[in-house]
Amino acid sequence: MPITTTRGEPGSADAGIVTITVDFPPVNALPSAAWFELADTITAAGADESTCVVILRAEGRGFNAGVDIKEMQQTSGFDALIAANQGCAAAFSAVYDCAVPVIAAVNGFCVGGGIGLVGNADTIVASDDAVFGLPEVDRGALGAATHLARLMPQHMMRTLYYTAQNATAQQLHHFGSVYRVVPREELLDAALEVARMIAVKDTRVIRRAKAAINGIDPVDVKNSYLFEQRFTYELNLAGVADEHRDAFVETGKPKGK
């Protein structure tokens, strides 16, 4: 199954810990339906009163490569674009609104929509080969600057956004957004270590703590992301986005001017 859920056994050290694993070979670029499925899975995990904390992780080469551009280019009209944007918004919101803390365990690359998931998580642990970035301008799109800005200082975010460069896990650890950086084979254990520290707390208090922290957030992440999407739709209506996506599908490289 592309999205699976495992739950710690009652009475064990992992009781109350729900692990959601994404596995869409080859690079975890999710089709639009999968974004909605991921949103529903995260929401359901948090809604279960026996859940204390959620770990979001992935199998394969990288954590997340964003939306499935090939699916979008093989679909006529704008239905696939709209579904992808709405699906991403739903999944990002599900992480943010999950009733319990969400720990993102990031391996390899975390780009595009992956930044939306991680930027809205409560805690991030990463493998030492992890990189984070938004190639959106190279795809003729915009979005998730809202979430990238939660991972690094403003001017660094702007520079990486305009240039489509990635930041390393070590850089984000230096900025304070990544909690731990570990070898890839130790990543799940590192996530579980944090999860166990949360799971032993009174879940009634933790759930209200999550709501309280969201309530004092200086940025409305959902409306901020929707504002960014407006410009993605403009680029699509103008035909600019198709030029960039076609070039990427055909050559695997970004289109120039």
Backbone bond lengths (Angstrom), bond angles and torsions (degrees), N, CA, C in turn:
res aa  C-N    CA-C-N  psi(-1)  N-CA   C-N-CA  omega(-1)  CA-C   N-CA-C  phi
1 M - - - 1.469 - - 1.527 110.00 -
2 P 1.326 117.95 136.56 1.478 120.53 -178.27 1.522 114.05 -64.80
3 I 1.348 117.58 -33.31 1.465 121.42 177.43 1.518 107.51 -126.74
4 T 1.328 116.12 118.72 1.456 120.58 -177.45 1.527 110.19 -123.81
5 T 1.334 115.09 154.78 1.462 121.94 179.71 1.518 109.27 -126.26
6 T 1.312 115.94 130.85 1.465 120.74 173.59 1.525 108.41 -124.81
7 R 1.332 115.00 146.74 1.464 120.72 -176.60 1.527 109.30 -125.72
8 G 1.319 116.43 135.28 1.456 120.48 177.72 1.516 111.88 -60.68
9 E 1.316 115.93 143.27 1.462 120.77 -178.07 1.530 111.00 -67.01
10 P 1.346 117.54 137.46 1.473 120.25 176.10 1.527 110.64 -56.90
11 G 1.307 116.13 136.85 1.451 121.20 179.61 1.516 114.24 87.11
12 S 1.351 117.09 -10.60 1.464 120.89 178.98 1.520 109.83 -91.20
13 A 1.320 115.89 172.77 1.470 120.57 178.01 1.517 111.49 -64.70
14 D 1.350 116.97 -19.91 1.458 121.33 -177.78 1.527 112.75 -101.66
15 A 1.317 117.33 12.63 1.464 120.30 178.51 1.527 109.68 -59.57
16 G 1.335 116.06 134.20 1.462 121.10 179.51 1.516 113.70 86.44
17 I 1.323 118.30 -4.61 1.466 121.86 179.25 1.525 109.19 -96.80
18 V 1.316 116.73 120.58 1.462 122.29 177.55 1.526 108.61 -108.14
19 T 1.325 115.63 126.46 1.461 120.73 178.94 1.524 109.41 -109.62
20 I 1.320 115.94 122.15 1.471 122.27 177.99 1.523 107.16 -106.45
21 T 1.328 115.83 122.84 1.459 121.32 -176.24 1.518 110.07 -116.39
22 V 1.319 115.93 129.44 1.463 122.80 178.10 1.520 108.75 -103.70
23 D 1.335 116.46 134.53 1.473 120.30 -179.04 1.523 109.39 -146.96
24 F 1.323 115.78 89.07 1.461 122.96 176.91 1.527 108.65 -119.60
25 P 1.335 118.73 85.04 1.462 120.32 179.17 1.540 110.32 -59.34
26 P 1.338 118.89 151.99 1.470 123.26 5.34 1.529 114.68 -91.76
27 V 1.355 117.97 -16.52 1.471 118.19 -171.45 1.526 112.94 -131.54
28 N 1.329 117.72 12.29 1.472 120.57 -177.40 1.523 112.56 58.33
29 A 1.347 115.16 41.76 1.463 121.10 166.94 1.525 105.79 -89.60
30 L 1.325 117.81 116.15 1.462 120.78 -168.11 1.526 112.70 -90.73
31 P 1.330 117.69 132.28 1.461 119.97 169.47 1.522 109.37 -66.61
32 S 1.318 115.69 162.44 1.467 119.48 -172.53 1.531 112.08 -58.54
33 A 1.324 117.82 -40.19 1.470 119.79 -178.78 1.523 111.68 -62.35
34 A 1.329 116.37 -32.56 1.465 119.95 -178.88 1.521 112.07 -69.39
35 W 1.327 117.46 -31.04 1.464 119.59 177.24 1.528 110.22 -64.42
36 F 1.337 116.05 -41.74 1.471 119.14 177.25 1.529 110.65 -66.94
37 E 1.338 117.19 -39.88 1.463 120.81 178.38 1.529 110.49 -62.11
38 L 1.324 116.25 -41.98 1.460 119.82 178.93 1.525 110.01 -63.60
39 A 1.331 116.96 -42.63 1.466 120.64 177.79 1.520 111.09 -58.01
40 D 1.327 116.72 -46.61 1.460 120.98 -179.04 1.528 111.54 -64.27
41 T 1.341 116.24 -38.49 1.463 120.71 -178.75 1.519 111.22 -66.02
42 I 1.322 116.68 -43.94 1.465 121.08 179.30 1.525 110.65 -65.40
43 T 1.331 116.29 -44.89 1.457 120.59 -179.49 1.522 111.12 -61.81
44 A 1.333 116.75 -43.50 1.461 121.03 179.91 1.522 111.55 -63.93
45 A 1.320 116.25 -38.75 1.469 119.31 179.63 1.523 110.60 -62.91
46 G 1.319 117.34 -44.04 1.456 120.52 179.63 1.515 113.52 -69.82
47 A 1.336 116.17 -30.69 1.466 120.44 -178.16 1.527 111.73 -71.73
48 D 1.319 117.26 -22.87 1.466 121.23 177.88 1.529 108.68 -72.28
49 E 1.321 116.81 118.99 1.459 121.02 -174.78 1.523 113.42 -64.27
50 S 1.341 117.18 -17.17 1.461 119.72 178.81 1.534 112.26 -82.96
51 T 1.323 116.74 -7.01 1.471 120.88 179.53 1.523 110.05 -83.41
52 C 1.316 115.77 129.93 1.464 121.48 177.99 1.530 112.32 -102.92
53 V 1.327 116.32 -32.24 1.462 121.19 -176.17 1.523 108.09 -161.44
54 V 1.321 116.22 149.84 1.464 122.51 -179.90 1.527 109.51 -117.34
55 I 1.333 116.13 135.10 1.466 121.72 170.80 1.517 107.51 -107.05
56 L 1.329 116.53 128.09 1.458 122.21 176.33 1.521 108.04 -109.42
57 R 1.316 116.90 119.58 1.457 121.82 -175.42 1.527 110.00 -140.44
58 A 1.330 115.98 178.21 1.461 120.27 179.46 1.514 110.75 -144.57
59 E 1.310 115.07 153.43 1.452 122.20 170.72 1.527 108.58 -96.57
60 G 1.330 115.94 160.77 1.451 119.45 172.61 1.507 114.05 97.83
61 R 1.322 114.91 -160.63 1.460 121.94 -170.80 1.519 113.57 -68.87
62 G 1.324 117.26 -30.81 1.450 119.90 -177.85 1.509 111.99 -154.55
63 F 1.306 115.80 165.61 1.461 122.67 -176.94 1.525 111.70 -66.59
64 N 1.327 116.92 -49.23 1.461 120.09 -177.96 1.524 109.59 -166.26
65 A 1.343 115.81 135.32 1.463 121.49 178.59 1.522 111.79 -111.07
66 G 1.327 116.71 18.61 1.460 119.84 176.29 1.518 112.70 85.65
67 V 1.327 115.80 -148.74 1.465 121.18 -177.26 1.526 109.86 -83.31
68 D 1.326 114.85 160.27 1.464 121.56 178.04 1.527 108.30 -83.03
69 I 1.320 116.28 97.38 1.463 120.83 -176.89 1.521 111.35 -64.96
70 K 1.317 117.58 -35.12 1.467 120.33 179.62 1.524 110.70 -61.87
71 E 1.326 117.14 -39.99 1.463 120.25 176.68 1.524 109.96 -59.74
72 M 1.309 116.29 -42.49 1.458 121.10 -178.40 1.523 111.49 -64.52
73 Q 1.337 116.68 -42.04 1.460 120.31 -176.84 1.518 112.34 -76.52
74 Q 1.318 117.47 -17.00 1.466 120.50 178.69 1.519 112.26 -92.34
75 T 1.333 117.01 1.89 1.456 122.27 -178.95 1.521 109.69 -113.38
76 S 1.313 116.44 127.15 1.467 119.53 179.50 1.521 110.31 -76.07
77 G 1.332 115.42 155.60 1.453 120.56 -179.66 1.524 111.77 73.64
78 F 1.319 114.85 -160.32 1.468 119.92 -174.89 1.522 113.44 -110.87
79 D 1.338 116.98 7.98 1.463 119.07 -176.06 1.525 112.23 -60.16
80 A 1.339 117.13 -43.26 1.462 120.32 -178.08 1.528 111.03 -67.23
81 L 1.322 115.80 -38.89 1.464 120.27 178.03 1.526 110.56 -62.31
82 I 1.328 116.08 -47.92 1.460 120.23 -179.14 1.524 110.49 -62.79
83 A 1.335 116.58 -43.13 1.461 120.30 -179.72 1.523 111.00 -63.97
84 A 1.331 116.92 -41.44 1.465 119.87 179.57 1.521 110.99 -64.05
85 N 1.332 116.73 -44.83 1.461 119.69 -179.70 1.525 111.60 -65.54
86 Q 1.323 116.66 -41.66 1.463 119.51 179.63 1.524 110.48 -69.47
87 G 1.327 116.49 -37.21 1.459 120.12 178.87 1.515 111.91 -65.11
88 C 1.335 115.84 -43.29 1.466 119.58 176.74 1.520 110.90 -61.05
89 A 1.332 116.05 -46.27 1.465 119.90 179.63 1.528 110.54 -58.70
90 A 1.333 116.93 -39.85 1.464 120.72 179.91 1.523 111.30 -66.02
91 A 1.335 116.64 -43.99 1.467 120.09 -178.58 1.524 111.42 -68.29
92 F 1.328 116.82 -42.72 1.466 119.69 178.57 1.527 109.73 -60.78
93 S 1.334 116.03 -44.49 1.463 120.53 -179.26 1.525 111.23 -65.36
94 A 1.329 116.91 -35.91 1.457 120.27 -179.87 1.521 111.13 -62.71
95 V 1.331 116.89 -39.47 1.459 120.27 176.53 1.522 109.83 -64.14
96 Y 1.308 116.10 -47.06 1.464 121.17 -177.25 1.527 111.43 -65.32
97 D 1.339 116.50 -43.53 1.461 121.63 -174.75 1.519 113.62 -88.39
98 C 1.320 118.20 -5.25 1.466 120.27 178.90 1.525 108.85 -50.44
99 A 1.314 116.75 134.95 1.463 120.69 -172.88 1.520 113.40 -66.59
100 V 1.334 116.45 -17.02 1.467 120.87 178.79 1.528 108.75 -123.49
101 P 1.337 117.05 163.85 1.466 119.20 179.30 1.529 112.12 -60.28
102 V 1.330 114.90 144.91 1.457 122.75 177.58 1.524 108.82 -114.77
103 I 1.322 116.28 125.07 1.462 122.55 177.32 1.522 107.86 -103.26
104 A 1.326 117.51 122.08 1.462 121.44 176.03 1.517 108.65 -93.86
105 A 1.329 115.62 123.98 1.467 121.67 177.06 1.521 107.08 -106.68
106 V 1.323 116.52 103.92 1.466 121.93 -167.99 1.520 111.55 -102.38
107 N 1.325 115.41 120.69 1.461 121.77 174.84 1.529 109.80 -113.43
108 G 1.316 116.92 143.84 1.456 120.28 175.29 1.512 112.89 61.17
109 F 1.333 116.09 -129.61 1.466 120.06 -175.92 1.529 111.76 -91.68
110 C 1.312 114.16 141.70 1.467 122.90 174.00 1.519 105.75 -132.83
111 V 1.327 116.78 96.40 1.456 120.74 -173.03 1.525 110.14 -132.49
112 G 1.322 115.96 162.30 1.451 120.87 177.88 1.517 111.18 57.34
113 G 1.336 115.36 -123.80 1.460 120.15 -179.03 1.514 113.86 -60.02
114 G 1.322 116.98 -24.11 1.466 119.39 176.49 1.517 111.92 -59.50
115 I 1.336 116.41 -34.18 1.468 120.71 178.56 1.524 110.21 -65.78
116 G 1.326 116.75 -35.54 1.461 119.18 177.54 1.514 112.33 -64.01
117 L 1.326 116.38 -39.70 1.459 120.44 178.14 1.519 111.25 -67.10
118 V 1.321 115.81 -49.99 1.464 121.15 -175.74 1.526 111.41 -69.49
119 G 1.336 116.16 -40.13 1.461 119.63 -179.45 1.511 113.03 -62.91
120 N 1.329 117.17 -25.92 1.469 121.17 179.06 1.525 112.87 -95.01
121 A 1.342 117.15 -3.81 1.463 120.03 179.26 1.528 110.17 -72.38
122 D 1.330 114.97 166.05 1.458 120.47 179.80 1.520 112.40 -89.24
123 T 1.325 116.25 -34.29 1.459 122.23 -179.23 1.518 108.19 -140.98
124 I 1.340 116.28 143.35 1.463 121.02 179.27 1.518 109.12 -125.93
125 V 1.313 115.82 126.97 1.466 121.15 166.39 1.524 106.15 -117.87
126 A 1.319 116.67 148.36 1.463 119.16 -173.19 1.518 111.01 -141.63
127 S 1.319 115.22 150.79 1.457 120.31 173.12 1.523 108.62 -76.27
128 D 1.321 115.81 158.08 1.459 119.33 -175.11 1.521 113.36 -71.05
129 D 1.344 117.13 -6.98 1.467 120.24 175.75 1.531 111.79 -105.13
130 A 1.320 117.74 10.48 1.459 121.08 -176.60 1.527 111.53 -76.75
131 V 1.329 115.11 142.28 1.467 122.00 174.38 1.522 108.62 -131.88
132 F 1.327 115.79 150.73 1.462 122.50 -174.33 1.524 109.09 -130.12
133 G 1.334 117.22 130.18 1.453 117.47 178.97 1.514 113.47 -173.40
134 L 1.309 114.75 171.45 1.457 122.55 179.53 1.531 109.44 -124.52
135 P 1.336 117.64 107.72 1.467 120.48 175.78 1.524 112.05 -86.87
136 E 1.327 116.76 20.55 1.465 120.85 -170.70 1.533 112.99 -56.53
137 V 1.335 117.64 -44.14 1.466 118.49 -176.86 1.522 111.36 -65.17
138 D 1.321 117.43 -24.92 1.464 121.04 176.34 1.524 112.01 -79.80
139 R 1.332 117.45 -7.95 1.464 121.89 178.57 1.526 111.41 -110.97
140 G 1.330 116.76 7.21 1.453 120.00 -179.46 1.510 113.09 70.34
141 A 1.324 116.17 27.41 1.468 120.92 -177.89 1.522 109.42 -133.05
142 L 1.325 114.88 172.69 1.462 121.42 174.47 1.526 107.37 -136.39
143 G 1.328 115.90 167.79 1.452 119.37 177.83 1.506 112.81 135.04
144 A 1.328 115.23 154.34 1.465 125.76 177.56 1.512 114.37 69.86
145 A 1.340 118.24 8.95 1.467 119.09 168.20 1.525 109.05 -62.11
146 T 1.330 115.73 -31.83 1.466 121.39 173.81 1.517 111.01 -50.57
147 H 1.324 116.18 -43.87 1.455 121.82 -173.90 1.523 111.91 -86.05
148 L 1.330 116.61 -34.55 1.465 119.67 175.91 1.524 110.04 -62.54
149 A 1.334 116.24 -34.60 1.470 121.14 -179.69 1.525 112.07 -67.45
150 R 1.339 117.19 -16.73 1.459 120.71 176.95 1.524 111.38 -84.64
151 L 1.331 116.59 -8.25 1.455 121.27 -176.14 1.522 113.73 -105.25
152 M 1.324 117.84 -14.98 1.460 119.66 -173.70 1.524 110.60 -157.79
153 P 1.345 117.14 165.92 1.465 120.20 179.04 1.535 112.21 -62.62
154 Q 1.318 115.50 157.09 1.450 123.04 -172.84 1.531 113.77 -54.91
155 H 1.306 117.57 -50.08 1.467 118.85 -175.14 1.522 112.33 -70.87
156 M 1.320 117.04 -32.94 1.460 119.68 174.28 1.524 109.67 -65.27
157 M 1.331 116.64 -43.77 1.459 120.39 178.42 1.521 111.12 -58.12
158 R 1.314 117.32 -46.47 1.462 120.49 -178.95 1.527 111.82 -62.27
159 T 1.326 115.94 -43.52 1.459 119.51 -178.75 1.524 111.07 -63.82
160 L 1.331 117.23 -46.43 1.453 120.09 -179.47 1.527 111.33 -67.37
161 Y 1.317 117.01 -33.81 1.467 120.86 179.66 1.524 110.76 -66.20
162 Y 1.328 116.36 -47.76 1.471 120.26 -178.62 1.521 112.41 -67.08
163 T 1.316 117.01 -33.06 1.463 121.01 -174.68 1.528 113.18 -98.28
164 A 1.332 116.84 -6.15 1.471 122.39 -178.91 1.526 111.91 58.75
165 Q 1.327 116.14 33.22 1.454 120.75 175.67 1.538 110.15 -89.56
166 N 1.317 114.95 161.53 1.460 121.13 177.99 1.525 111.32 -103.33
167 A 1.329 115.18 154.62 1.465 122.05 169.34 1.519 107.72 -104.70
168 T 1.311 116.94 149.10 1.460 120.98 178.85 1.531 110.34 -87.55
169 A 1.321 114.29 163.22 1.468 119.41 175.68 1.521 110.46 -60.43
170 Q 1.334 116.55 -35.89 1.463 120.53 -179.88 1.535 111.16 -65.65
171 Q 1.327 116.92 -38.52 1.463 119.85 176.83 1.527 110.98 -63.87
172 L 1.336 116.45 -44.46 1.467 119.45 -178.89 1.520 111.26 -68.87
173 H 1.318 116.76 -30.35 1.462 119.55 173.61 1.522 109.79 -64.75
174 H 1.323 115.83 -39.82 1.473 120.55 177.45 1.532 110.50 -63.73
175 F 1.336 116.87 -38.17 1.460 120.31 179.49 1.524 111.98 -73.99
176 G 1.326 117.22 -15.79 1.458 120.89 177.98 1.511 114.98 95.80
177 S 1.334 118.62 2.93 1.466 120.02 -178.91 1.527 112.58 -88.34
178 V 1.324 118.11 -29.40 1.464 121.65 174.62 1.524 108.26 -95.50
179 Y 1.327 115.75 127.05 1.463 121.40 -175.69 1.519 112.00 -73.33
180 R 1.336 116.75 -46.07 1.465 120.91 -179.61 1.520 109.96 -143.11
181 V 1.326 115.92 148.48 1.468 122.82 172.45 1.525 106.93 -120.90
182 V 1.329 115.91 125.27 1.466 120.69 -174.89 1.526 109.48 -137.60
183 P 1.327 118.14 162.95 1.465 119.78 171.86 1.521 109.86 -57.67
184 R 1.333 116.21 149.76 1.457 120.46 -174.40 1.537 112.43 -54.88
185 E 1.318 117.02 -39.36 1.455 119.66 -176.72 1.537 112.08 -68.76
186 E 1.330 117.58 -13.02 1.461 121.05 179.30 1.531 112.63 -104.06
187 L 1.334 116.53 4.61 1.464 120.06 -171.27 1.530 112.69 -64.16
188 L 1.318 117.30 -49.64 1.468 119.13 -178.56 1.522 110.58 -63.17
189 D 1.317 117.36 -39.79 1.468 120.13 177.95 1.532 111.24 -61.51
190 A 1.344 116.30 -38.85 1.467 119.93 178.66 1.527 110.90 -65.19
191 A 1.342 115.98 -40.41 1.465 119.73 178.02 1.523 110.79 -66.16
192 L 1.327 116.09 -41.90 1.467 120.04 179.10 1.525 111.74 -64.78
193 E 1.318 117.09 -34.35 1.461 120.08 179.14 1.523 110.83 -60.89
194 V 1.321 116.27 -44.81 1.474 120.06 177.79 1.525 109.81 -68.12
195 A 1.335 115.46 -43.34 1.465 119.73 -178.02 1.528 111.21 -59.02
196 R 1.329 117.06 -40.35 1.468 119.94 179.77 1.523 111.69 -65.46
197 M 1.334 117.05 -35.14 1.466 119.87 177.91 1.525 111.35 -65.04
198 I 1.340 116.12 -32.54 1.467 120.24 177.81 1.527 110.52 -79.87
199 A 1.342 115.94 -40.58 1.465 120.70 -173.92 1.524 113.50 -63.97
200 V 1.329 118.07 -25.56 1.468 119.79 -179.93 1.527 112.27 -78.93
201 K 1.327 117.20 -11.49 1.465 120.11 178.66 1.528 109.99 -76.54
202 D 1.318 115.08 164.68 1.458 120.90 175.31 1.531 107.92 -66.99
203 T 1.329 116.56 112.51 1.461 120.73 -174.98 1.523 112.05 -62.08
204 R 1.327 117.71 -29.14 1.463 120.53 177.79 1.520 110.15 -61.57
205 V 1.333 115.66 -38.05 1.465 120.44 179.25 1.530 110.44 -74.46
206 I 1.332 116.86 -43.23 1.457 120.96 -178.40 1.529 111.23 -61.58
207 R 1.316 116.68 -41.46 1.471 120.24 179.22 1.525 111.19 -62.56
208 R 1.296 116.34 -38.85 1.467 118.46 178.08 1.525 111.25 -75.18
209 A 1.327 115.93 -29.81 1.466 119.33 175.67 1.523 110.68 -64.93
210 K 1.336 116.68 -40.91 1.465 120.40 177.08 1.527 110.70 -61.09
211 A 1.323 116.66 -45.32 1.464 120.69 179.17 1.525 111.22 -63.93
212 A 1.326 116.54 -38.95 1.460 120.61 -179.05 1.525 111.32 -66.83
213 I 1.346 116.11 -43.74 1.466 119.46 -179.43 1.527 110.47 -65.32
214 N 1.335 116.95 -41.08 1.464 118.89 176.13 1.524 110.96 -61.79
215 G 1.328 115.76 -36.70 1.462 119.88 -177.38 1.510 114.27 -67.66
216 I 1.333 117.86 -24.42 1.467 120.30 179.19 1.518 112.16 -102.30
217 D 1.342 117.01 8.45 1.463 120.52 179.24 1.529 109.36 -61.09
218 P 1.340 118.32 129.93 1.469 120.02 -178.84 1.520 114.16 -71.02
219 V 1.334 119.05 -16.27 1.459 122.53 -179.31 1.523 109.39 -120.36
220 D 1.318 116.63 130.91 1.456 121.53 172.89 1.525 106.51 -79.80
221 V 1.324 116.79 94.65 1.470 120.21 -169.93 1.525 112.58 -64.03
222 K 1.317 117.42 -31.13 1.464 119.32 -177.44 1.531 111.54 -72.47
223 N 1.330 116.92 -48.12 1.466 119.05 178.33 1.526 111.52 -68.55
224 S 1.319 116.61 -33.44 1.465 120.29 178.34 1.525 110.30 -62.74
225 Y 1.325 117.16 -43.50 1.463 120.69 179.13 1.521 111.21 -66.81
226 L 1.324 117.54 -40.50 1.460 120.59 178.15 1.525 111.04 -61.79
227 F 1.329 116.95 -35.78 1.468 120.66 176.64 1.530 110.07 -62.64
228 E 1.322 117.11 -43.09 1.464 120.31 177.83 1.526 111.16 -61.67
229 Q 1.317 117.06 -39.46 1.459 120.73 -177.86 1.529 111.89 -61.60
230 R 1.311 116.21 -28.79 1.465 119.55 178.49 1.524 111.00 -53.95
231 F 1.327 116.63 -40.94 1.462 120.54 -177.21 1.529 111.31 -76.62
232 T 1.327 117.20 -27.73 1.462 120.11 172.65 1.520 110.10 -63.78
233 Y 1.329 116.64 -43.54 1.464 119.84 177.98 1.532 110.84 -63.26
234 E 1.325 117.99 -38.46 1.463 120.63 178.26 1.524 110.71 -61.27
235 L 1.327 116.37 -44.86 1.466 120.38 -179.93 1.521 111.46 -64.31
236 N 1.325 116.77 -33.90 1.459 119.72 177.41 1.515 111.93 -71.44
237 L 1.309 117.20 -42.87 1.462 120.38 179.25 1.525 110.95 -63.91
238 A 1.328 116.52 -31.55 1.460 120.87 179.34 1.526 112.54 -79.68
239 G 1.332 117.71 -8.94 1.456 121.20 -179.86 1.510 114.34 86.11
240 V 1.323 116.95 -2.80 1.465 120.86 -177.61 1.527 110.99 -67.69
241 A 1.318 116.51 -42.90 1.454 120.42 -175.98 1.521 111.97 -62.66
242 D 1.337 116.99 -40.79 1.462 120.02 179.48 1.523 111.44 -60.19
243 E 1.325 117.06 -39.80 1.462 120.23 178.71 1.525 110.62 -57.58
244 H 1.316 116.25 -45.18 1.468 120.86 -176.86 1.522 111.61 -72.58
245 R 1.324 116.94 -40.99 1.465 118.95 179.73 1.530 111.04 -67.59
246 D 1.342 116.92 -39.90 1.464 119.80 178.17 1.522 110.72 -61.62
247 A 1.320 116.15 -42.20 1.468 119.98 179.68 1.521 110.60 -63.01
248 F 1.325 116.55 -39.87 1.462 119.82 -179.53 1.528 110.89 -67.59
249 V 1.336 117.44 -43.23 1.459 121.08 -179.90 1.531 110.57 -64.13
250 E 1.336 116.84 -39.05 1.463 120.90 -176.16 1.523 112.81 -77.76
251 T 1.326 117.00 -39.19 1.468 119.69 -171.89 1.530 114.12 -117.14
252 G 1.353 116.32 -17.72 1.459 119.14 -174.75 1.511 113.37 75.19
253 K 1.334 116.17 7.71 1.459 120.81 -177.54 1.527 109.77 -122.70
254 P 1.331 118.00 154.83 1.468 119.85 177.79 1.511 112.05 -70.58
255 K 1.328 116.12 149.11 1.450 122.71 176.38 1.519 109.26 -82.98
256 G 1.317 116.84 140.52 1.461 121.07 176.41 1.508 111.15 -81.86
257 K 1.305 116.42 -157.35 1.464 121.01 -178.50 1.530 110.80 -61.14
